[in-house]
Amino acid sequence: MFAHAFAGLNMPDLNFIRAEIELMRRQIVRHRKEIQDLQRAGIATKSADELLVLMQAKVDGLCEERDRLVGDQRRKYPGTDKVINEPIERRFR
């Protein structure tokens, strides 16, 4: 979903995607608070709820893209999909 938004453009790097996720999550929290205020005032919130669902779907897409990029950056043994664990990772298993 997210990758299609940047079709033909340079793909954003991992740091950009992480920053975008954080920004969107803060916006979602603010939006939820605004919805609560509207509900307390007795105002219908159906359209605001729908927007919240769209915002959450965008964050989910960004998280999928982030996870894909993180997976691509892991070091793997040549010719396999097996990740090379670093010493710190082995210590805690």
PDB file of N, CA, C and O in Angstrom:
ATOM      1  N   MET A   1       0.816  -1.183   0.000  1.00  0.00           N
ATOM      2  CA  MET A   1       0.000   0.000   0.000  1.00  0.00           C
ATOM      3  C   MET A   1       0.864   1.253   0.000  1.00  0.00           C
ATOM      4  O   MET A   1       0.683   2.121  -0.853  1.00  0.00           O
ATOM      5  N   PHE A   2       1.792   1.363   0.932  1.00  0.00           N
ATOM      6  CA  PHE A   2       2.620   2.546   1.067  1.00  0.00           C
ATOM      7  C   PHE A   2       3.589   2.695  -0.091  1.00  0.00           C
ATOM      8  O   PHE A   2       3.833   3.807  -0.558  1.00  0.00           O
ATOM      9  N   ALA A   3       4.145   1.584  -0.559  1.00  0.00           N
ATOM     10  CA  ALA A   3       5.137   1.636  -1.620  1.00  0.00           C
ATOM     11  C   ALA A   3       4.555   2.218  -2.899  1.00  0.00           C
ATOM     12  O   ALA A   3       5.281   2.838  -3.677  1.00  0.00           O
ATOM     13  N   HIS A   4       3.259   2.031  -3.132  1.00  0.00           N
ATOM     14  CA  HIS A   4       2.645   2.552  -4.342  1.00  0.00           C
ATOM     15  C   HIS A   4       2.597   4.075  -4.334  1.00  0.00           C
ATOM     16  O   HIS A   4       2.581   4.695  -5.398  1.00  0.00           O
ATOM     17  N   ALA A   5       2.575   4.687  -3.158  1.00  0.00           N
ATOM     18  CA  ALA A   5       2.521   6.136  -3.069  1.00  0.00           C
ATOM     19  C   ALA A   5       3.813   6.767  -3.572  1.00  0.00           C
ATOM     20  O   ALA A   5       3.821   7.933  -3.966  1.00  0.00           O
ATOM     21  N   PHE A   6       4.892   6.014  -3.563  1.00  0.00           N
ATOM     22  CA  PHE A   6       6.179   6.532  -3.997  1.00  0.00           C
ATOM     23  C   PHE A   6       6.654   5.880  -5.295  1.00  0.00           C
ATOM     24  O   PHE A   6       7.848   5.899  -5.594  1.00  0.00           O
ATOM     25  N   ALA A   7       5.734   5.308  -6.064  1.00  0.00           N
ATOM     26  CA  ALA A   7       6.112   4.640  -7.307  1.00  0.00           C
ATOM     27  C   ALA A   7       6.822   5.637  -8.222  1.00  0.00           C
ATOM     28  O   ALA A   7       6.328   6.740  -8.455  1.00  0.00           O
ATOM     29  N   GLY A   8       7.953   5.248  -8.722  1.00  0.00           N
ATOM     30  CA  GLY A   8       8.717   6.090  -9.628  1.00  0.00           C
ATOM     31  C   GLY A   8       9.604   7.101  -8.931  1.00  0.00           C
ATOM     32  O   GLY A   8      10.406   7.766  -9.586  1.00  0.00           O
ATOM     33  N   LEU A   9       9.483   7.231  -7.630  1.00  0.00           N
ATOM     34  CA  LEU A   9      10.305   8.144  -6.858  1.00  0.00           C
ATOM     35  C   LEU A   9      11.311   7.348  -6.046  1.00  0.00           C
ATOM     36  O   LEU A   9      11.173   6.137  -5.871  1.00  0.00           O
ATOM     37  N   ASN A  10      12.321   8.045  -5.554  1.00  0.00           N
ATOM     38  CA  ASN A  10      13.245   7.374  -4.645  1.00  0.00           C
ATOM     39  C   ASN A  10      12.494   6.999  -3.384  1.00  0.00           C
ATOM     40  O   ASN A  10      11.775   7.818  -2.813  1.00  0.00           O
ATOM     41  N   MET A  11      12.661   5.758  -2.950  1.00  0.00           N
ATOM     42  CA  MET A  11      11.971   5.294  -1.747  1.00  0.00           C
ATOM     43  C   MET A  11      12.567   5.996  -0.531  1.00  0.00           C
ATOM     44  O   MET A  11      13.780   6.194  -0.458  1.00  0.00           O
ATOM     45  N   PRO A  12      11.715   6.373   0.425  1.00  0.00           N
ATOM     46  CA  PRO A  12      12.231   7.013   1.632  1.00  0.00           C
ATOM     47  C   PRO A  12      13.059   6.024   2.451  1.00  0.00           C
ATOM     48  O   PRO A  12      12.843   4.813   2.398  1.00  0.00           O
ATOM     49  N   ASP A  13      13.997   6.562   3.198  1.00  0.00           N
ATOM     50  CA  ASP A  13      14.847   5.682   3.997  1.00  0.00           C
ATOM     51  C   ASP A  13      14.153   5.333   5.309  1.00  0.00           C
ATOM     52  O   ASP A  13      13.081   5.847   5.629  1.00  0.00           O
ATOM     53  N   LEU A  14      14.791   4.457   6.044  1.00  0.00           N
ATOM     54  CA  LEU A  14      14.223   3.923   7.279  1.00  0.00           C
ATOM     55  C   LEU A  14      13.972   5.022   8.306  1.00  0.00           C
ATOM     56  O   LEU A  14      12.941   5.012   8.978  1.00  0.00           O
ATOM     57  N   ASN A  15      14.893   5.964   8.436  1.00  0.00           N
ATOM     58  CA  ASN A  15      14.721   7.042   9.418  1.00  0.00           C
ATOM     59  C   ASN A  15      13.520   7.917   9.075  1.00  0.00           C
ATOM     60  O   ASN A  15      12.788   8.339   9.971  1.00  0.00           O
ATOM     61  N   PHE A  16      13.307   8.196   7.787  1.00  0.00           N
ATOM     62  CA  PHE A  16      12.152   8.982   7.364  1.00  0.00           C
ATOM     63  C   PHE A  16      10.861   8.262   7.731  1.00  0.00           C
ATOM     64  O   PHE A  16       9.932   8.878   8.254  1.00  0.00           O
ATOM     65  N   ILE A  17      10.799   6.970   7.461  1.00  0.00           N
ATOM     66  CA  ILE A  17       9.585   6.198   7.741  1.00  0.00           C
ATOM     67  C   ILE A  17       9.321   6.148   9.236  1.00  0.00           C
ATOM     68  O   ILE A  17       8.173   6.281   9.662  1.00  0.00           O
ATOM     69  N   ARG A  18      10.361   5.958  10.040  1.00  0.00           N
ATOM     70  CA  ARG A  18      10.176   5.946  11.492  1.00  0.00           C
ATOM     71  C   ARG A  18       9.662   7.286  11.998  1.00  0.00           C
ATOM     72  O   ARG A  18       8.788   7.328  12.864  1.00  0.00           O
ATOM     73  N   ALA A  19      10.192   8.378  11.466  1.00  0.00           N
ATOM     74  CA  ALA A  19       9.734   9.709  11.866  1.00  0.00           C
ATOM     75  C   ALA A  19       8.280   9.928  11.446  1.00  0.00           C
ATOM     76  O   ALA A  19       7.499  10.510  12.199  1.00  0.00           O
ATOM     77  N   GLU A  20       7.921   9.474  10.274  1.00  0.00           N
ATOM     78  CA  GLU A  20       6.550   9.606   9.777  1.00  0.00           C
ATOM     79  C   GLU A  20       5.571   8.804  10.648  1.00  0.00           C
ATOM     80  O   GLU A  20       4.467   9.264  10.939  1.00  0.00           O
ATOM     81  N   ILE A  21       5.989   7.605  11.056  1.00  0.00           N
ATOM     82  CA  ILE A  21       5.147   6.780  11.941  1.00  0.00           C
ATOM     83  C   ILE A  21       4.916   7.511  13.254  1.00  0.00           C
ATOM     84  O   ILE A  21       3.786   7.572  13.739  1.00  0.00           O
ATOM     85  N   GLU A  22       5.967   8.062  13.828  1.00  0.00           N
ATOM     86  CA  GLU A  22       5.844   8.777  15.096  1.00  0.00           C
ATOM     87  C   GLU A  22       4.927   9.991  14.953  1.00  0.00           C
ATOM     88  O   GLU A  22       4.091  10.243  15.820  1.00  0.00           O
ATOM     89  N   LEU A  23       5.080  10.734  13.875  1.00  0.00           N
ATOM     90  CA  LEU A  23       4.231  11.890  13.628  1.00  0.00           C
ATOM     91  C   LEU A  23       2.763  11.479  13.497  1.00  0.00           C
ATOM     92  O   LEU A  23       1.885  12.100  14.096  1.00  0.00           O
ATOM     93  N   MET A  24       2.504  10.450  12.728  1.00  0.00           N
ATOM     94  CA  MET A  24       1.127   9.991  12.526  1.00  0.00           C
ATOM     95  C   MET A  24       0.524   9.482  13.836  1.00  0.00           C
ATOM     96  O   MET A  24      -0.654   9.715  14.102  1.00  0.00           O
ATOM     97  N   ARG A  25       1.308   8.798  14.645  1.00  0.00           N
ATOM     98  CA  ARG A  25       0.789   8.308  15.925  1.00  0.00           C
ATOM     99  C   ARG A  25       0.400   9.458  16.843  1.00  0.00           C
ATOM    100  O   ARG A  25      -0.615   9.384  17.536  1.00  0.00           O
ATOM    101  N   ARG A  26       1.213  10.536  16.852  1.00  0.00           N
ATOM    102  CA  ARG A  26       0.861  11.704  17.648  1.00  0.00           C
ATOM    103  C   ARG A  26      -0.420  12.352  17.131  1.00  0.00           C
ATOM    104  O   ARG A  26      -1.257  12.794  17.919  1.00  0.00           O
ATOM    105  N   GLN A  27      -0.576  12.410  15.809  1.00  0.00           N
ATOM    106  CA  GLN A  27      -1.792  12.970  15.229  1.00  0.00           C
ATOM    107  C   GLN A  27      -3.010  12.131  15.599  1.00  0.00           C
ATOM    108  O   GLN A  27      -4.081  12.676  15.869  1.00  0.00           O
ATOM    109  N   ILE A  28      -2.855  10.824  15.612  1.00  0.00           N
ATOM    110  CA  ILE A  28      -3.966   9.938  15.974  1.00  0.00           C
ATOM    111  C   ILE A  28      -4.391  10.178  17.418  1.00  0.00           C
ATOM    112  O   ILE A  28      -5.585  10.220  17.714  1.00  0.00           O
ATOM    113  N   VAL A  29      -3.425  10.336  18.317  1.00  0.00           N
ATOM    114  CA  VAL A  29      -3.757  10.591  19.725  1.00  0.00           C
ATOM    115  C   VAL A  29      -4.527  11.904  19.845  1.00  0.00           C
ATOM    116  O   VAL A  29      -5.533  11.976  20.551  1.00  0.00           O
ATOM    117  N   ARG A  30      -4.051  12.943  19.155  1.00  0.00           N
ATOM    118  CA  ARG A  30      -4.762  14.229  19.189  1.00  0.00           C
ATOM    119  C   ARG A  30      -6.170  14.095  18.618  1.00  0.00           C
ATOM    120  O   ARG A  30      -7.128  14.656  19.149  1.00  0.00           O
ATOM    121  N   HIS A  31      -6.274  13.339  17.527  1.00  0.00           N
ATOM    122  CA  HIS A  31      -7.571  13.155  16.875  1.00  0.00           C
ATOM    123  C   HIS A  31      -8.543  12.421  17.803  1.00  0.00           C
ATOM    124  O   HIS A  31      -9.723  12.765  17.868  1.00  0.00           O
ATOM    125  N   ARG A  32      -8.047  11.419  18.513  1.00  0.00           N
ATOM    126  CA  ARG A  32      -8.908  10.700  19.464  1.00  0.00           C
ATOM    127  C   ARG A  32      -9.424  11.621  20.563  1.00  0.00           C
ATOM    128  O   ARG A  32     -10.587  11.540  20.957  1.00  0.00           O
ATOM    129  N   LYS A  33      -8.548  12.497  21.053  1.00  0.00           N
ATOM    130  CA  LYS A  33      -8.969  13.451  22.084  1.00  0.00           C
ATOM    131  C   LYS A  33     -10.040  14.391  21.542  1.00  0.00           C
ATOM    132  O   LYS A  33     -11.007  14.708  22.236  1.00  0.00           O
ATOM    133  N   GLU A  34      -9.862  14.836  20.294  1.00  0.00           N
ATOM    134  CA  GLU A  34     -10.858  15.716  19.690  1.00  0.00           C
ATOM    135  C   GLU A  34     -12.196  14.996  19.527  1.00  0.00           C
ATOM    136  O   GLU A  34     -13.254  15.590  19.739  1.00  0.00           O
ATOM    137  N   ILE A  35     -12.149  13.727  19.152  1.00  0.00           N
ATOM    138  CA  ILE A  35     -13.385  12.942  19.028  1.00  0.00           C
ATOM    139  C   ILE A  35     -14.088  12.838  20.373  1.00  0.00           C
ATOM    140  O   ILE A  35     -15.310  12.966  20.445  1.00  0.00           O
ATOM    141  N   GLN A  36     -13.325  12.606  21.441  1.00  0.00           N
ATOM    142  CA  GLN A  36     -13.927  12.534  22.773  1.00  0.00           C
ATOM    143  C   GLN A  36     -14.595  13.856  23.145  1.00  0.00           C
ATOM    144  O   GLN A  36     -15.680  13.872  23.725  1.00  0.00           O
ATOM    145  N   ASP A  37     -13.936  14.963  22.806  1.00  0.00           N
ATOM    146  CA  ASP A  37     -14.526  16.273  23.087  1.00  0.00           C
ATOM    147  C   ASP A  37     -15.828  16.459  22.318  1.00  0.00           C
ATOM    148  O   ASP A  37     -16.805  16.977  22.859  1.00  0.00           O
ATOM    149  N   LEU A  38     -15.841  16.040  21.065  1.00  0.00           N
ATOM    150  CA  LEU A  38     -17.059  16.144  20.267  1.00  0.00           C
ATOM    151  C   LEU A  38     -18.176  15.279  20.837  1.00  0.00           C
ATOM    152  O   LEU A  38     -19.334  15.692  20.877  1.00  0.00           O
ATOM    153  N   GLN A  39     -17.819  14.078  21.275  1.00  0.00           N
ATOM    154  CA  GLN A  39     -18.821  13.177  21.847  1.00  0.00           C
ATOM    155  C   GLN A  39     -19.397  13.751  23.134  1.00  0.00           C
ATOM    156  O   GLN A  39     -20.599  13.642  23.375  1.00  0.00           O
ATOM    157  N   ARG A  40     -18.555  14.362  23.964  1.00  0.00           N
ATOM    158  CA  ARG A  40     -19.042  14.989  25.196  1.00  0.00           C
ATOM    159  C   ARG A  40     -20.003  16.131  24.889  1.00  0.00           C
ATOM    160  O   ARG A  40     -20.946  16.387  25.638  1.00  0.00           O
ATOM    161  N   ALA A  41     -19.749  16.813  23.774  1.00  0.00           N
ATOM    162  CA  ALA A  41     -20.603  17.933  23.387  1.00  0.00           C
ATOM    163  C   ALA A  41     -21.864  17.458  22.674  1.00  0.00           C
ATOM    164  O   ALA A  41     -22.739  18.265  22.362  1.00  0.00           O
ATOM    165  N   GLY A  42     -21.964  16.160  22.415  1.00  0.00           N
ATOM    166  CA  GLY A  42     -23.153  15.618  21.767  1.00  0.00           C
ATOM    167  C   GLY A  42     -23.152  15.763  20.261  1.00  0.00           C
ATOM    168  O   GLY A  42     -24.210  15.702  19.635  1.00  0.00           O
ATOM    169  N   ILE A  43     -21.983  15.954  19.666  1.00  0.00           N
ATOM    170  CA  ILE A  43     -21.858  16.122  18.218  1.00  0.00           C
ATOM    171  C   ILE A  43     -21.528  14.771  17.600  1.00  0.00           C
ATOM    172  O   ILE A  43     -20.734  14.005  18.146  1.00  0.00           O
ATOM    173  N   ALA A  44     -22.147  14.483  16.449  1.00  0.00           N
ATOM    174  CA  ALA A  44     -21.896  13.215  15.753  1.00  0.00           C
ATOM    175  C   ALA A  44     -20.434  13.132  15.320  1.00  0.00           C
ATOM    176  O   ALA A  44     -19.851  14.112  14.855  1.00  0.00           O
ATOM    177  N   THR A  45     -19.855  11.942  15.481  1.00  0.00           N
ATOM    178  CA  THR A  45     -18.427  11.771  15.184  1.00  0.00           C
ATOM    179  C   THR A  45     -18.166  10.708  14.119  1.00  0.00           C
ATOM    180  O   THR A  45     -17.044  10.214  14.003  1.00  0.00           O
ATOM    181  N   LYS A  46     -19.183  10.356  13.346  1.00  0.00           N
ATOM    182  CA  LYS A  46     -19.001   9.282  12.369  1.00  0.00           C
ATOM    183  C   LYS A  46     -17.890   9.603  11.372  1.00  0.00           C
ATOM    184  O   LYS A  46     -17.032   8.755  11.125  1.00  0.00           O
ATOM    185  N   SER A  47     -17.885  10.790  10.800  1.00  0.00           N
ATOM    186  CA  SER A  47     -16.861  11.134   9.812  1.00  0.00           C
ATOM    187  C   SER A  47     -15.479  11.212  10.463  1.00  0.00           C
ATOM    188  O   SER A  47     -14.480  10.836   9.850  1.00  0.00           O
ATOM    189  N   ALA A  48     -15.421  11.701  11.703  1.00  0.00           N
ATOM    190  CA  ALA A  48     -14.142  11.763  12.416  1.00  0.00           C
ATOM    191  C   ALA A  48     -13.626  10.365  12.713  1.00  0.00           C
ATOM    192  O   ALA A  48     -12.424  10.113  12.633  1.00  0.00           O
ATOM    193  N   ASP A  49     -14.541   9.448  13.060  1.00  0.00           N
ATOM    194  CA  ASP A  49     -14.146   8.062  13.304  1.00  0.00           C
ATOM    195  C   ASP A  49     -13.610   7.416  12.021  1.00  0.00           C
ATOM    196  O   ASP A  49     -12.637   6.662  12.058  1.00  0.00           O
ATOM    197  N   GLU A  50     -14.252   7.716  10.892  1.00  0.00           N
ATOM    198  CA  GLU A  50     -13.793   7.167   9.612  1.00  0.00           C
ATOM    199  C   GLU A  50     -12.405   7.687   9.263  1.00  0.00           C
ATOM    200  O   GLU A  50     -11.565   6.936   8.769  1.00  0.00           O
ATOM    201  N   LEU A  51     -12.163   8.970   9.519  1.00  0.00           N
ATOM    202  CA  LEU A  51     -10.840   9.539   9.285  1.00  0.00           C
ATOM    203  C   LEU A  51      -9.802   8.872  10.173  1.00  0.00           C
ATOM    204  O   LEU A  51      -8.679   8.617   9.738  1.00  0.00           O
ATOM    205  N   LEU A  52     -10.172   8.589  11.416  1.00  0.00           N
ATOM    206  CA  LEU A  52      -9.266   7.909  12.341  1.00  0.00           C
ATOM    207  C   LEU A  52      -8.885   6.524  11.817  1.00  0.00           C
ATOM    208  O   LEU A  52      -7.732   6.107  11.934  1.00  0.00           O
ATOM    209  N   VAL A  53      -9.855   5.815  11.240  1.00  0.00           N
ATOM    210  CA  VAL A  53      -9.579   4.498  10.659  1.00  0.00           C
ATOM    211  C   VAL A  53      -8.601   4.629   9.495  1.00  0.00           C
ATOM    212  O   VAL A  53      -7.687   3.815   9.362  1.00  0.00           O
ATOM    213  N   LEU A  54      -8.784   5.647   8.650  1.00  0.00           N
ATOM    214  CA  LEU A  54      -7.864   5.860   7.529  1.00  0.00           C
ATOM    215  C   LEU A  54      -6.458   6.203   8.006  1.00  0.00           C
ATOM    216  O   LEU A  54      -5.471   5.739   7.436  1.00  0.00           O
ATOM    217  N   MET A  55      -6.375   7.014   9.047  1.00  0.00           N
ATOM    218  CA  MET A  55      -5.072   7.377   9.596  1.00  0.00           C
ATOM    219  C   MET A  55      -4.359   6.144  10.147  1.00  0.00           C
ATOM    220  O   MET A  55      -3.158   5.968   9.941  1.00  0.00           O
ATOM    221  N   GLN A  56      -5.108   5.296  10.848  1.00  0.00           N
ATOM    222  CA  GLN A  56      -4.519   4.081  11.418  1.00  0.00           C
ATOM    223  C   GLN A  56      -4.060   3.139  10.307  1.00  0.00           C
ATOM    224  O   GLN A  56      -3.024   2.487  10.436  1.00  0.00           O
ATOM    225  N   ALA A  57      -4.826   3.064   9.215  1.00  0.00           N
ATOM    226  CA  ALA A  57      -4.436   2.217   8.088  1.00  0.00           C
ATOM    227  C   ALA A  57      -3.134   2.720   7.467  1.00  0.00           C
ATOM    228  O   ALA A  57      -2.295   1.918   7.056  1.00  0.00           O
ATOM    229  N   LYS A  58      -2.960   4.033   7.397  1.00  0.00           N
ATOM    230  CA  LYS A  58      -1.722   4.583   6.860  1.00  0.00           C
ATOM    231  C   LYS A  58      -0.542   4.231   7.761  1.00  0.00           C
ATOM    232  O   LYS A  58       0.532   3.877   7.275  1.00  0.00           O
ATOM    233  N   VAL A  59      -0.744   4.328   9.078  1.00  0.00           N
ATOM    234  CA  VAL A  59       0.321   3.967  10.017  1.00  0.00           C
ATOM    235  C   VAL A  59       0.666   2.485   9.872  1.00  0.00           C
ATOM    236  O   VAL A  59       1.839   2.110   9.898  1.00  0.00           O
ATOM    237  N   ASP A  60      -0.351   1.651   9.720  1.00  0.00           N
ATOM    238  CA  ASP A  60      -0.096   0.217   9.534  1.00  0.00           C
ATOM    239  C   ASP A  60       0.731  -0.027   8.279  1.00  0.00           C
ATOM    240  O   ASP A  60       1.640  -0.857   8.288  1.00  0.00           O
ATOM    241  N   GLY A  61       0.426   0.689   7.198  1.00  0.00           N
ATOM    242  CA  GLY A  61       1.200   0.563   5.967  1.00  0.00           C
ATOM    243  C   GLY A  61       2.638   1.016   6.153  1.00  0.00           C
ATOM    244  O   GLY A  61       3.566   0.385   5.648  1.00  0.00           O
ATOM    245  N   LEU A  62       2.820   2.109   6.879  1.00  0.00           N
ATOM    246  CA  LEU A  62       4.176   2.587   7.168  1.00  0.00           C
ATOM    247  C   LEU A  62       4.947   1.577   8.013  1.00  0.00           C
ATOM    248  O   LEU A  62       6.140   1.364   7.797  1.00  0.00           O
ATOM    249  N   CYS A  63       4.265   0.955   8.974  1.00  0.00           N
ATOM    250  CA  CYS A  63       4.921  -0.055   9.815  1.00  0.00           C
ATOM    251  C   CYS A  63       5.342  -1.268   8.979  1.00  0.00           C
ATOM    252  O   CYS A  63       6.420  -1.824   9.187  1.00  0.00           O
ATOM    253  N   GLU A  64       4.495  -1.672   8.043  1.00  0.00           N
ATOM    254  CA  GLU A  64       4.852  -2.783   7.153  1.00  0.00           C
ATOM    255  C   GLU A  64       6.075  -2.433   6.322  1.00  0.00           C
ATOM    256  O   GLU A  64       6.976  -3.256   6.156  1.00  0.00           O
ATOM    257  N   GLU A  65       6.107  -1.211   5.799  1.00  0.00           N
ATOM    258  CA  GLU A  65       7.250  -0.773   4.999  1.00  0.00           C
ATOM    259  C   GLU A  65       8.513  -0.721   5.853  1.00  0.00           C
ATOM    260  O   GLU A  65       9.584  -1.137   5.411  1.00  0.00           O
ATOM    261  N   ARG A  66       8.386  -0.209   7.083  1.00  0.00           N
ATOM    262  CA  ARG A  66       9.532  -0.162   8.000  1.00  0.00           C
ATOM    263  C   ARG A  66      10.059  -1.568   8.283  1.00  0.00           C
ATOM    264  O   ARG A  66      11.266  -1.805   8.246  1.00  0.00           O
ATOM    265  N   ASP A  67       9.148  -2.496   8.564  1.00  0.00           N
ATOM    266  CA  ASP A  67       9.558  -3.864   8.852  1.00  0.00           C
ATOM    267  C   ASP A  67      10.236  -4.503   7.653  1.00  0.00           C
ATOM    268  O   ASP A  67      11.187  -5.268   7.812  1.00  0.00           O
ATOM    269  N   ARG A  68       9.754  -4.196   6.448  1.00  0.00           N
ATOM    270  CA  ARG A  68      10.377  -4.736   5.236  1.00  0.00           C
ATOM    271  C   ARG A  68      11.789  -4.184   5.073  1.00  0.00           C
ATOM    272  O   ARG A  68      12.717  -4.923   4.745  1.00  0.00           O
ATOM    273  N   LEU A  69      11.945  -2.881   5.305  1.00  0.00           N
ATOM    274  CA  LEU A  69      13.270  -2.270   5.180  1.00  0.00           C
ATOM    275  C   LEU A  69      14.230  -2.807   6.233  1.00  0.00           C
ATOM    276  O   LEU A  69      15.404  -3.034   5.943  1.00  0.00           O
ATOM    277  N   VAL A  70      13.745  -3.010   7.445  1.00  0.00           N
ATOM    278  CA  VAL A  70      14.591  -3.559   8.505  1.00  0.00           C
ATOM    279  C   VAL A  70      15.031  -4.970   8.119  1.00  0.00           C
ATOM    280  O   VAL A  70      16.190  -5.339   8.307  1.00  0.00           O
ATOM    281  N   GLY A  71      14.104  -5.750   7.583  1.00  0.00           N
ATOM    282  CA  GLY A  71      14.439  -7.108   7.153  1.00  0.00           C
ATOM    283  C   GLY A  71      15.464  -7.118   6.034  1.00  0.00           C
ATOM    284  O   GLY A  71      16.342  -7.980   5.991  1.00  0.00           O
ATOM    285  N   ASP A  72      15.347  -6.151   5.123  1.00  0.00           N
ATOM    286  CA  ASP A  72      16.307  -6.068   4.017  1.00  0.00           C
ATOM    287  C   ASP A  72      17.699  -5.697   4.503  1.00  0.00           C
ATOM    288  O   ASP A  72      18.696  -6.058   3.878  1.00  0.00           O
ATOM    289  N   GLN A  73      17.767  -4.979   5.615  1.00  0.00           N
ATOM    290  CA  GLN A  73      19.066  -4.524   6.103  1.00  0.00           C
ATOM    291  C   GLN A  73      19.807  -5.575   6.928  1.00  0.00           C
ATOM    292  O   GLN A  73      21.008  -5.451   7.168  1.00  0.00           O
ATOM    293  N   ARG A  74      19.088  -6.603   7.356  1.00  0.00           N
ATOM    294  CA  ARG A  74      19.766  -7.633   8.152  1.00  0.00           C
ATOM    295  C   ARG A  74      20.787  -8.367   7.303  1.00  0.00           C
ATOM    296  O   ARG A  74      20.578  -8.612   6.115  1.00  0.00           O
ATOM    297  N   ARG A  75      21.878  -8.706   7.932  1.00  0.00           N
ATOM    298  CA  ARG A  75      22.904  -9.470   7.224  1.00  0.00           C
ATOM    299  C   ARG A  75      22.491 -10.925   7.173  1.00  0.00           C
ATOM    300  O   ARG A  75      22.016 -11.483   8.163  1.00  0.00           O
ATOM    301  N   LYS A  76      22.675 -11.536   6.015  1.00  0.00           N
ATOM    302  CA  LYS A  76      22.282 -12.935   5.838  1.00  0.00           C
ATOM    303  C   LYS A  76      23.448 -13.720   5.264  1.00  0.00           C
ATOM    304  O   LYS A  76      24.330 -13.174   4.602  1.00  0.00           O
ATOM    305  N   TYR A  77      23.426 -15.032   5.541  1.00  0.00           N
ATOM    306  CA  TYR A  77      24.436 -15.901   4.969  1.00  0.00           C
ATOM    307  C   TYR A  77      24.238 -15.952   3.459  1.00  0.00           C
ATOM    308  O   TYR A  77      23.098 -15.965   2.995  1.00  0.00           O
ATOM    309  N   PRO A  78      25.318 -15.982   2.682  1.00  0.00           N
ATOM    310  CA  PRO A  78      25.194 -16.001   1.221  1.00  0.00           C
ATOM    311  C   PRO A  78      24.370 -17.201   0.742  1.00  0.00           C
ATOM    312  O   PRO A  78      24.600 -18.335   1.162  1.00  0.00           O
ATOM    313  N   GLY A  79      23.423 -16.933  -0.129  1.00  0.00           N
ATOM    314  CA  GLY A  79      22.619 -17.996  -0.717  1.00  0.00           C
ATOM    315  C   GLY A  79      21.502 -18.509   0.163  1.00  0.00           C
ATOM    316  O   GLY A  79      20.817 -19.461  -0.212  1.00  0.00           O
ATOM    317  N   THR A  80      21.295 -17.900   1.336  1.00  0.00           N
ATOM    318  CA  THR A  80      20.221 -18.354   2.221  1.00  0.00           C
ATOM    319  C   THR A  80      19.455 -17.145   2.734  1.00  0.00           C
ATOM    320  O   THR A  80      19.849 -15.999   2.514  1.00  0.00           O
ATOM    321  N   ASP A  81      18.361 -17.421   3.418  1.00  0.00           N
ATOM    322  CA  ASP A  81      17.606 -16.363   4.072  1.00  0.00           C
ATOM    323  C   ASP A  81      17.889 -16.334   5.563  1.00  0.00           C
ATOM    324  O   ASP A  81      17.200 -15.641   6.311  1.00  0.00           O
ATOM    325  N   LYS A  82      18.898 -17.080   6.003  1.00  0.00           N
ATOM    326  CA  LYS A  82      19.214 -17.164   7.420  1.00  0.00           C
ATOM    327  C   LYS A  82      19.989 -15.917   7.856  1.00  0.00           C
ATOM    328  O   LYS A  82      21.011 -15.568   7.264  1.00  0.00           O
ATOM    329  N   VAL A  83      19.484 -15.253   8.901  1.00  0.00           N
ATOM    330  CA  VAL A  83      20.087 -14.030   9.407  1.00  0.00           C
ATOM    331  C   VAL A  83      21.321 -14.374  10.225  1.00  0.00           C
ATOM    332  O   VAL A  83      21.317 -15.329  11.002  1.00  0.00           O
ATOM    333  N   ILE A  84      22.374 -13.592  10.044  1.00  0.00           N
ATOM    334  CA  ILE A  84      23.590 -13.756  10.835  1.00  0.00           C
ATOM    335  C   ILE A  84      23.374 -12.995  12.133  1.00  0.00           C
ATOM    336  O   ILE A  84      23.258 -11.770  12.123  1.00  0.00           O
ATOM    337  N   ASN A  85      23.320 -13.708  13.247  1.00  0.00           N
ATOM    338  CA  ASN A  85      23.127 -13.076  14.548  1.00  0.00           C
ATOM    339  C   ASN A  85      24.451 -12.548  15.052  1.00  0.00           C
ATOM    340  O   ASN A  85      25.488 -13.200  14.929  1.00  0.00           O
ATOM    341  N   GLU A  86      24.401 -11.372  15.615  1.00  0.00           N
ATOM    342  CA  GLU A  86      25.599 -10.785  16.184  1.00  0.00           C
ATOM    343  C   GLU A  86      25.777 -11.331  17.593  1.00  0.00           C
ATOM    344  O   GLU A  86      24.819 -11.856  18.161  1.00  0.00           O
ATOM    345  N   PRO A  87      26.961 -11.227  18.175  1.00  0.00           N
ATOM    346  CA  PRO A  87      27.215 -11.797  19.492  1.00  0.00           C
ATOM    347  C   PRO A  87      26.210 -11.348  20.552  1.00  0.00           C
ATOM    348  O   PRO A  87      25.817 -12.160  21.389  1.00  0.00           O
ATOM    349  N   ILE A  88      25.785 -10.094  20.546  1.00  0.00           N
ATOM    350  CA  ILE A  88      24.854  -9.621  21.570  1.00  0.00           C
ATOM    351  C   ILE A  88      23.513 -10.330  21.450  1.00  0.00           C
ATOM    352  O   ILE A  88      22.870 -10.596  22.466  1.00  0.00           O
ATOM    353  N   GLU A  89      23.076 -10.640  20.236  1.00  0.00           N
ATOM    354  CA  GLU A  89      21.810 -11.320  20.030  1.00  0.00           C
ATOM    355  C   GLU A  89      21.861 -12.757  20.521  1.00  0.00           C
ATOM    356  O   GLU A  89      20.878 -13.269  21.057  1.00  0.00           O
ATOM    357  N   ARG A  90      23.006 -13.411  20.341  1.00  0.00           N
ATOM    358  CA  ARG A  90      23.145 -14.794  20.778  1.00  0.00           C
ATOM    359  C   ARG A  90      23.169 -14.905  22.282  1.00  0.00           C
ATOM    360  O   ARG A  90      22.735 -15.914  22.838  1.00  0.00           O
ATOM    361  N   ARG A  91      23.663 -13.895  22.941  1.00  0.00           N
ATOM    362  CA  ARG A  91      23.833 -13.941  24.386  1.00  0.00           C
ATOM    363  C   ARG A  91      22.490 -14.039  25.104  1.00  0.00           C
ATOM    364  O   ARG A  91      22.416 -14.643  26.174  1.00  0.00           O
ATOM    365  N   PHE A  92      21.445 -13.469  24.553  1.00  0.00           N
ATOM    366  CA  PHE A  92      20.166 -13.404  25.237  1.00  0.00           C
ATOM    367  C   PHE A  92      19.172 -14.460  24.778  1.00  0.00           C
ATOM    368  O   PHE A  92      18.012 -14.405  25.184  1.00  0.00           O
ATOM    369  N   ARG A  93      19.563 -15.395  23.972  1.00  0.00           N
ATOM    370  CA  ARG A  93      18.633 -16.425  23.491  1.00  0.00           C
ATOM    371  C   ARG A  93      18.602 -17.613  24.368  1.00  0.00           C
ATOM    372  O   ARG A  93      17.869 -18.563  24.095  1.00  0.00           O
TER     373      ARG A  93
END
